[in-house]
Amino acid sequence: MMTMMLRVVLILVSVGTMTMMIQKIRKATLQIEDSIFWVLVSMMFVVFSLFPSVADFLAHLLGIYATVNFLFLFMIFLLLMRVFAMTIRISQLETKIKGLVQAMALAQLEQQAQGERIQSVDGAPEDDGQETGADGEPDLLQRPKGEDTRSKT
């Protein structure tokens, strides 16, 4: 059996948790998927505190002598499940980050290699026999060597 003080504390903590989650969602500091867990746990504890016979029944069903011990055990179980789910999620994110870092490193290496190729081409132009203007570009107004500039009339 739960004492009245425990029931009041459960209700206050549950309502406080739900209020905090709703504020975090409104401010977009918490994703809805993450807050669903906490809202459900809070609602469940409100049910346990408003209807203590539910918690008593579950405690006796599991062979737990005191309802308070059931609540603590149940919360520990829920938190362990949450930690396990978050561990899986963190592992997946680390794998994605590793892949992205490797892709970025390869792209940067490729970009550097292209930059070196461009510098080697720009730095040592080959002599193709064309005269160049002041800007280093081929002078298109120049006639090719060996061509007579006089008119043939």
C-alpha positions as CSV (number, residue, x, y, z in Angstrom):
1,M,0.0,0.0,0.0
2,M,1.3,3.5,-0.9
3,T,1.2,6.3,1.7
4,M,-0.6,9.5,0.9
5,M,2.7,11.4,0.9
6,L,4.2,9.1,-1.7
7,R,1.1,9.5,-3.9
8,V,1.3,13.3,-3.7
9,V,5.0,13.2,-4.5
10,L,4.4,11.0,-7.5
11,I,1.7,13.2,-8.8
12,L,3.8,16.4,-8.4
13,V,6.9,14.9,-9.9
14,S,4.9,13.4,-12.8
15,V,3.0,16.7,-13.6
16,G,6.3,18.6,-13.3
17,T,8.0,16.2,-15.7
18,M,5.1,16.5,-18.2
19,T,5.2,20.3,-18.0
20,M,8.9,20.4,-18.5
21,M,8.7,18.1,-21.6
22,I,6.0,20.1,-23.2
23,Q,8.0,23.3,-22.7
24,K,11.1,21.7,-24.2
25,I,9.1,20.5,-27.2
26,R,7.6,24.0,-27.7
27,K,11.1,25.6,-27.6
28,A,12.4,22.9,-30.0
29,T,15.2,21.9,-27.6
30,L,13.9,18.3,-27.4
31,Q,12.7,16.0,-30.2
32,I,9.2,14.7,-29.8
33,E,10.4,11.1,-30.1
34,D,12.6,11.5,-27.1
35,S,10.0,13.2,-25.0
36,I,7.3,10.6,-25.6
37,F,9.1,8.2,-23.2
38,W,9.1,10.7,-20.4
39,V,5.5,11.8,-20.9
40,L,4.3,8.1,-20.9
41,V,6.3,7.4,-17.7
42,S,4.8,10.5,-16.1
43,M,1.3,9.5,-17.0
44,M,1.9,6.0,-15.8
45,F,3.0,7.3,-12.4
46,V,-0.1,9.6,-12.2
47,V,-2.2,6.5,-12.8
48,F,-0.3,4.6,-10.1
49,S,-0.8,7.4,-7.6
50,L,-4.4,8.0,-8.4
51,F,-5.3,4.3,-8.5
52,P,-2.8,2.7,-6.1
53,S,-4.6,-0.6,-6.4
54,V,-3.1,-1.0,-9.9
55,A,0.4,-0.7,-8.5
56,D,-0.5,-3.0,-5.6
57,F,-1.9,-5.6,-8.0
58,L,1.2,-5.6,-10.2
59,A,3.5,-5.8,-7.2
60,H,1.7,-8.8,-5.8
61,L,1.5,-10.4,-9.2
62,L,5.3,-10.2,-9.5
63,G,5.8,-11.4,-5.9
64,I,7.1,-8.0,-4.5
65,Y,6.1,-7.5,-0.9
66,A,5.9,-3.6,-0.9
67,T,4.3,-1.5,-3.6
68,V,7.1,1.1,-3.1
69,N,9.7,-1.5,-3.9
70,F,7.7,-2.3,-7.0
71,L,7.7,1.3,-8.1
72,F,11.5,1.6,-7.6
73,L,12.2,-1.6,-9.3
74,F,9.9,-0.7,-12.2
75,M,11.5,2.7,-12.6
76,I,15.0,1.2,-12.5
77,F,13.9,-1.3,-15.2
78,L,12.5,1.5,-17.4
79,L,15.6,3.5,-17.1
80,L,17.8,0.6,-17.9
81,M,15.8,-0.1,-21.0
82,R,16.1,3.6,-22.0
83,V,19.9,3.5,-21.5
84,F,20.1,0.4,-23.6
85,A,18.1,2.1,-26.4
86,M,20.2,5.2,-26.2
87,T,23.4,3.1,-26.3
88,I,22.2,1.5,-29.6
89,R,21.4,5.0,-30.9
90,I,24.7,6.4,-30.0
91,S,26.5,3.5,-31.6
92,Q,24.6,4.0,-34.8
93,L,25.4,7.8,-34.8
94,E,29.1,7.1,-34.1
95,T,29.1,4.7,-37.1
96,K,27.5,7.4,-39.3
97,I,30.0,10.1,-38.0
98,K,32.9,7.8,-38.8
99,G,31.7,7.3,-42.3
100,L,31.1,11.0,-42.8
101,V,34.6,11.9,-41.5
102,Q,36.1,9.3,-43.9
103,A,34.1,10.7,-46.8
104,M,35.1,14.2,-46.0
105,A,38.8,13.2,-45.7
106,L,38.7,11.5,-49.1
107,A,37.0,14.5,-50.6
108,Q,39.5,16.9,-49.1
109,L,42.4,14.7,-50.3
110,E,40.9,14.6,-53.8
111,Q,40.4,18.4,-53.8
112,Q,44.1,18.9,-52.7
113,A,45.3,16.5,-55.5
114,Q,43.2,18.5,-58.1
115,G,44.6,21.7,-56.7
116,E,48.2,20.4,-57.1
117,R,47.5,19.3,-60.7
118,I,46.1,22.7,-61.6
119,Q,49.1,24.4,-60.0
120,S,51.5,22.2,-62.0
121,V,49.7,23.0,-65.2
122,D,49.4,26.7,-64.5
123,G,52.9,27.0,-63.0
124,A,54.9,25.5,-66.0
125,P,53.1,26.2,-69.3
126,E,54.3,24.3,-72.2
127,D,55.7,26.2,-75.2
128,D,53.3,25.5,-78.1
129,G,54.8,28.1,-80.4
130,Q,52.1,30.7,-79.9
131,E,52.9,34.1,-78.7
132,T,51.2,35.2,-75.6
133,G,49.9,38.7,-74.6
134,A,50.6,40.6,-71.5
135,D,48.0,38.6,-69.5
136,G,49.7,35.3,-70.3
137,E,46.9,34.1,-72.5
138,P,47.5,33.3,-76.2
139,D,47.3,36.4,-78.4
140,L,44.5,35.6,-80.9
141,L,45.2,38.6,-83.0
142,Q,48.7,37.4,-83.9
143,R,49.0,35.4,-87.1
144,P,50.7,32.1,-87.0
145,K,54.4,32.1,-87.7
146,G,55.4,31.8,-91.3
147,E,52.2,33.2,-92.7
148,D,52.7,36.2,-95.0
149,T,50.9,39.3,-93.8
150,R,50.9,41.0,-97.2
151,S,48.0,40.7,-99.4
152,K,48.3,38.7,-102.5
153,T,46.9,40.9,-105.2
